[in-house]
């Protein structure tokens, strides 16, 4: 695999906060994934709310998101849990990418989900709720290893890396599995 080209992975972070724990997680994963996976975070905070009436002349931000998803080999969702589900901004981005009906940018894109929370269950509800949507969107989703990151507020060292070796090992295992998943499931 040393001669293989880096896979382009669109990353959607469910939290809009610049210093969010989930954004830090995405950045730490990006550093670990190189050079095999090239992560590009797609901003979702400025997306106008989805409204079908705008599909005839979609906002530029919608077009840019859809084009970036289509140009990627895969998608990684990194999200906190809000009320046992995904944050509204992430759901809005998913809806925008899935429309207009019959033209979903998500269709066939291999995906993975990581959820993180300061609590012990690591965003389990958001993780599984998001997976339900991804099944409908025809996205093959990595099943193992599962990644529910509890105690995310204590996860990082001063440099933004993982503070504990066992976390580093889990994230390396996750990234290796995700790379294999993408190569096995990416559309031709």
N, C-alpha and C positions, 0 to 999 in steps of 0.2 A: 503494500500500500504506500510505500514511501514515494513512489512516482505519481500517485494520484493527485489530481487537482483538489484544492480546498473546496469543500462544499459550502455554498452560500446559505446561511441560516438567518431568516428574518426572526427577530426577537421582539415579542410584545410583552411589555411589563405592565401589569394591571394597575399598579400604583402610580399616581401622577406626581407624587412628591419627589423632588430632585434627590433628596438624601434618603429615600425609602430603603428599607432593608432588602426588599425584593430587587430593586435596581442594583444595589451593591452585590447581591447574589448574581444577577445577570452579568455584571462587570467582572466579577471573579471567575465566573464560568467562561466568559469570553477569553480572558487571559490564559486559562487552562486549555482551552479548546484549540488554540492556534498551534500549528499551522494547518491542521486537518480540517477544522471547521472555521469558517469566516463569519462571525456574528455581526449583524447590523441591526441595532435597535430601531424599530419604527416608532416614531412619536405618535401617540394617540390622543394627547391632551387637548389639541386644538381642532380636532375633527368636529365639524358641525354634526349635530344629532341626525341620525338617519331619518329621512323623510322620502318616501317613494315618489312624491311629486317632483323631487329634484333630480331623479334619474335621467330625465330627458336632457338636462344640461347640468351634470354633476359638478359640485364644487371641486376646485383644483386639488384640495387636500384629499378628497375621496379618490380621485383619479391617481394621485401619487401613491396612496396606500395600496390600491388595487394593483398598480404596476409593480410596486416593490414586492408584493406577495408573489405575483406571477413570475418575477425574475429570480426568485429564491428557489433553492432546491428543497427546502424544508422550513418548518416553523417551530420555534420554541416559545412556549407561553410560560412566563414566570409571574406568579400572581399571589397577592394576599387574599384573605377571605373576608368578605363583607357580608354580614348577615347570612352566613352559610352558603354563599354564592360568590360569583365573580363581581368585581367592581363594575359600576355602570359604564365607565369609559371603555373598558375592555369589551363588554357586551356590545357597545355601540360600534367599535372597530370590527368585531366579528360580523355584525349585521351589514355594515358597509361593504366589507369584502365579499359577502355572500350575494350581493345584488348587482345589477338587476337579476331577477329570477332567471335561471338557466345560464348565467354567466359568472358563476362563483369563482373568485380567484383562489379559493381554498381547495377546491376539488382535486383530490389525488395527492396533495402535498403531505409527505410524511411529517408527523408532529410529535412533540413531547411536551409534557406538562410538569412543572415544578411549582409547588405551592409552599409558601413560607409564612410563619406566624410566630410571634413571641410565645404563644400558648403551646401546650404540649402536643396537640394533635396536628400541628403544622399545616393548617388550611385544608384539611381532609375534605370538608364539604365543598369548598370552591373547586378543588382538584376534580372531584367526581362530577360536579355539576357541569364544569367545563368539558369534561370528556363526553358527556351526553350530547352537547352541541356539536362537538367535533365528529362524532359518529354520523350525525345527520348531514354534516358538511362533506362527507366522504373523504375524511382525512384519516389515513392509517396512523393510529396513535401507539407509541411505544408503551408496552405494558409493564416491562420489568427492566431495570429496577424501578420500583415506585419511589417517588420523591416528595415526601411530606416533611418539610423542614421545620421542626419545632425549635423554640429557643433561638429564633433567627436574630434576635437583638443581641445575642452573645456569640454570634458565629464568626466574626471577623477580627483579624489582628489590626494593628495600627496602619499597615500598608494596604489594607483592603483584601488581603488573602484570607484563607481559612485559618482560624486560630488553633484548630485541633486536627491532628493527623487522621483520625477516623473520618472526619468530615471530608477531608481532601481525598481519601481513598474512595468514599462513597460517590463523590462528585466525579472522580476520574472514571469509576465504573459506569456511572450514568452516561458520561460523555462518550466513552468507548462504545457502549451499547447503542446510543443514539446515532453515532456515525455508522455503525453496521446497519442499523434500521433504515437510515436514509439511503444508503447504497443499495439495500435490498428492495426498497419500496418506492424510490424516486421514479416518476414517470419518465419514459424513454424520450 
